[in-house]
Amino acid sequence: MLKQTVNGVFAGILISIGGAVYLSCDNKYVGAVLFSVALLCICYMGYSLYTGKICYIPEKHTKDEISILLTGLLGNVTATTICGYALTYAIPKLKEAALASCTVKLEQNFLQTVIRAVFCGILIYLAVDIFKKHKTPLGIIFCIPVFILSGYEHSVADMFYFAASGIVSLKAFVFIWLVILGNTIGGMLIPLLSLLGGKKDA
């Protein structure tokens, strides 16, 4: 459990680095592409990111796998929260960008947030699965900018953005959990449909 929590911390640090570079870029297209370095490093290093791990729960839903998923999420939360405050202290301009972004996010209604998170979950599944099965980073390089530029919601990235923004409220807390819910549904959607359809791996 300690190892998986630490792996979750490492993943959270990398997502924070990706989030920071996105907030720092004046050009959102460049920022979206550079954010993909976070998932690339997570996949190559084997770190524990909730949105990548949840995709495989339909196939491997043992007690151990669920424990790994949840301890990894704890590490994700811890790291993104600490990094959010630390990076905005070191680079104050990040807080302004994060505050503007999170203020807009909180204007979404519950259903809008969940739907955006579902589509993000689908793209994260595709990015990770293409990497695992075909040994290529192309899925990550394309899927990550697509979800960012489309305005979809990624729970772990949003944890970093809200910590960086300094917003602490019940509405922000509920928002994060709605995004986790949507990412969970989206991440498991294709695997579940594949299992129901009896699809075999190529």
N, C-alpha and C positions, 0 to 999 in steps of 0.2 A: 504493500500500500504506500509506503514511504517513497519507493522508487517511482511509482506511477504519479504520485503527487508532485514529485520533483520534475518528472517529465512534463507534467501539466504546467508547472512553473516555467520551464524552458519554452514551451509552446506559447504561453502567455507573453513572455518577454519578446519573442519574435513577432507576434501579432502586434504588440505595442510599437515595435520598430517599424513595421509596415504601416500602422496607423499614423505614426509620427511623420513619416516621409510623405504620406498622402496629404496630411494637413499642411505640410511645409511647402508643397508644390503649388505654384500659381496656376500651372496648367493641369487641370484635373485628369486629362488623358495620360499624361506622363506619370502623375501620382498613382493612378489606377494600375498602370503596368508595373511600376516599382513596388507597389504593395505585394505583388505576387512573390517577391523574394521571401516573404514570411512563410508562405505555405510550401514553397520549394525547399527551404531549409528544414522545416518541420518534417516533411516527407523523407528527405534524404537522411536526416538524423534519427528518425523514428520517435519523435516526441509525441506527447498525448494531447491532441486538440479535440475538444468535445464534438465539434461539427464534422470532423473526419471520422471519429470513432463511432458515433451514433449510427452511421450508415450500415454498420456490420452487425448490429444487435439482432436484426431479424434472422440472420444466419447463425450467429453465436450468442444466444441469450442466456448463457450460464450465469450463475451467481458471481463467479470470478470476473467474467467479462463486464457485468453491470457494475461491479465494485471498481474495476479499472476505469470505466467510463466516468463514474461519479468522483473518484479521487482525482482523476485528471481534470475534471471540471473545477474542482476546488483549487487546484493549482493554477488553472487559467484565470479564475476570479482573483486570486491573491496577487498574481504577477501583474495583471493588467491594472489593477487598482493602484498598486505601489508605483508601477511605471508611469501611470497617468499623472499622479501627483509629482513624481520625481522629474519627469521630463518637462512639465510645464513650469516647474521651479527653475530648471536649468535653461529652458528656452521659452520665455514668457509668451511669445507670439503664438505658440501652439494653443494656449488657453483660449485666446480670442476666436481662433478658427474652430476649435472644438465646441465652444459655447454657441456659436452661430449655427453649427451643424446640429447639435443636440436640441436646440430650441425648435428648429424646424421638425425634427423627429417627433417631438412631443405634441406637435399639432396634428399628427395622424390619429385616426380613430383606431380602436382595437382591431377591427377586421382588416383594415389597411396594413397595419403592422404585421399581423400574422401572415397575410398573403405575401407580402414582400419577403418575409423570413422563409416561407415555404419555398419560394423560387430560388432564394440563396442556397437553401439546403440541397436542392436538386443539383445546382451547379457545383457545390462543394463535393457532393458524392461523385459526380462525373469526373471532376478534376483529380480526386484521390484515386478513384478506381482505374482511370486510364493510366495513372502513374504506376499503380501496383501491378496491373495486368499486362501492360504493354511497355513498361520500363522507359517511358518517355515523359518529359516535363511539359509537353505541348498542351495537355489538358489544363494544367495549372496556369500556364502563361496566357491562355485565352479565356478560361472560365472566370478567373479572378477579376480581370478588368471588366468583363461583361456584367458580373453581379454588382460591382461598384458603380459603374456608369449607368446601370439600369435603376439604381436607387433601392436595390434589395438590401435587407437587413441581416447582418452577421452578428450573432450574440456576443462572441468574444471580442470582436473589434469594437462593438458598441460599449462593452464594459470599459474598454480603454478610453473611448471618446467621452463617456460620461464622467469618468474619473478625472480626465484632463480638463473637462469643462467646469468642474467644481460643483455641478448640480447634484444635490442630495435631496431627494424628495420621494414621497410614496409613488407619485406618477412615474418617476424615472425607474423605480424598483419594479413596478408592474410592467413597464415597457420592456425591460430586460427579460423578464420571465415570459412575456408574450413572444419575444424574438426567439428565446430558447425553445418554446413550444413549436413555433413555425419552423425553425431549423430542424427540429426533431422529426416533424411530419415530412418535410421535404427531403431530408436525408434518408429516411427509410422508405420513401414512396416507391422508387424504382426497384430496390431490392425486394420489397414486399410483393409488388406486382409481378416481378420475375419469378418469385417462389410460387405464387398462385398460378402463374401460367406454365409452370414447369420448365422454365427456360434453363438451358444448360450453358455453362461457360464455354466460349469458343476454344 
